[in-house]
């Protein structure tokens, strides 16, 4: 799910529920990302200067309140999503990354990769192990029903950013899963040929490449958002 406006952009990637797992919620991850994305958009559009972690925490709280009467919010398998946010102004780009949706920042001399990879470092990926590690210290954090998860996100800021790409993990597979290009090459591909070409190549690799021992689905949701930062105010451009 993508929301963006003058001075800000967000990508959310809802987690596919495991078969047979009771989430305790009458909604699915699609509802969660739309509701949370809307809450984030409403707050970011006000052009406030609250820290991005505060914006996310308030949005998670409001989203949880929206289904507290119908759903068991204390269920550890409640629907969840990654969150990657950018906000910029006066030459400064602020960012937040929660869970495994990467962010690429082109600062001229290098492409910085911002990635919360804690979910990739779990000792076990059984349903029970993932449940125990989810939103707990020493495990990994996602946006779900606990506002405090926002303060476990990676955050920071940078100056001199020329381009940025917000990616779901499914759109990062040409680098992470298949090793077919570098992060620099992926960013150039999205800039030169567009997110659609990135996803086309990803689907081709998913069909044709077999990765022994790879974790996760053979085909994964893929979303990419490119932001080009113009020199003049108001000239920022998006491609998704």
Secondary structure in CASP SS format (residue, H / E / C, confidence):
PFRMAT SS
TARGET T0000
AUTHOR 0000-0000-0000
METHOD secondary structure of the structure
MODEL  1
X C 1.00
X E 1.00
X E 1.00
X E 1.00
X E 1.00
X C 1.00
X C 1.00
X E 1.00
X E 1.00
X E 1.00
X E 1.00
X E 1.00
X E 1.00
X E 1.00
X C 1.00
X C 1.00
X C 1.00
X C 1.00
X C 1.00
X C 1.00
X C 1.00
X C 1.00
X C 1.00
X C 1.00
X C 1.00
X C 1.00
X C 1.00
X C 1.00
X H 1.00
X H 1.00
X H 1.00
X H 1.00
X H 1.00
X H 1.00
X H 1.00
X H 1.00
X H 1.00
X H 1.00
X H 1.00
X H 1.00
X H 1.00
X H 1.00
X H 1.00
X H 1.00
X H 1.00
X C 1.00
X C 1.00
X C 1.00
X C 1.00
X C 1.00
X C 1.00
X H 1.00
X H 1.00
X H 1.00
X H 1.00
X H 1.00
X H 1.00
X H 1.00
X H 1.00
X H 1.00
X H 1.00
X H 1.00
X H 1.00
X H 1.00
X H 1.00
X H 1.00
X C 1.00
X C 1.00
X C 1.00
X C 1.00
X C 1.00
X C 1.00
X C 1.00
X C 1.00
X C 1.00
X C 1.00
X C 1.00
X C 1.00
X C 1.00
X C 1.00
X E 1.00
X E 1.00
X E 1.00
X E 1.00
X E 1.00
X E 1.00
X E 1.00
X E 1.00
X E 1.00
X C 1.00
X C 1.00
X E 1.00
X E 1.00
X E 1.00
X E 1.00
X E 1.00
X E 1.00
X E 1.00
X C 1.00
X C 1.00
X C 1.00
X C 1.00
X E 1.00
X E 1.00
X E 1.00
X E 1.00
X C 1.00
X C 1.00
X C 1.00
X C 1.00
X E 1.00
X E 1.00
X E 1.00
X E 1.00
X C 1.00
X C 1.00
X C 1.00
X H 1.00
X H 1.00
X H 1.00
X H 1.00
X C 1.00
X C 1.00
X C 1.00
X C 1.00
X C 1.00
X H 1.00
X H 1.00
X H 1.00
X H 1.00
X H 1.00
X H 1.00
X H 1.00
X E 1.00
X C 1.00
X C 1.00
X C 1.00
X C 1.00
X C 1.00
X E 1.00
X C 1.00
X C 1.00
X E 1.00
X C 1.00
X C 1.00
X C 1.00
X H 1.00
X H 1.00
X H 1.00
X H 1.00
X H 1.00
X H 1.00
X C 1.00
X E 1.00
X E 1.00
X E 1.00
X E 1.00
X E 1.00
X E 1.00
X C 1.00
X C 1.00
X C 1.00
X E 1.00
X E 1.00
X E 1.00
X E 1.00
X E 1.00
X C 1.00
X H 1.00
X H 1.00
X H 1.00
X C 1.00
X H 1.00
X H 1.00
X H 1.00
X H 1.00
X C 1.00
X C 1.00
X C 1.00
X C 1.00
X C 1.00
X C 1.00
X H 1.00
X H 1.00
X H 1.00
X H 1.00
X H 1.00
X H 1.00
X H 1.00
X H 1.00
X H 1.00
X H 1.00
X H 1.00
X C 1.00
X H 1.00
X H 1.00
X H 1.00
X H 1.00
X H 1.00
X H 1.00
X H 1.00
X H 1.00
X H 1.00
X H 1.00
X H 1.00
X H 1.00
X H 1.00
X H 1.00
X C 1.00
X C 1.00
X C 1.00
X C 1.00
X C 1.00
X C 1.00
X C 1.00
X C 1.00
X C 1.00
X C 1.00
X C 1.00
X C 1.00
X C 1.00
X C 1.00
X C 1.00
X E 1.00
X E 1.00
X E 1.00
X E 1.00
X E 1.00
X C 1.00
X C 1.00
X C 1.00
X C 1.00
X C 1.00
X C 1.00
X C 1.00
X C 1.00
X E 1.00
X E 1.00
X E 1.00
X C 1.00
END
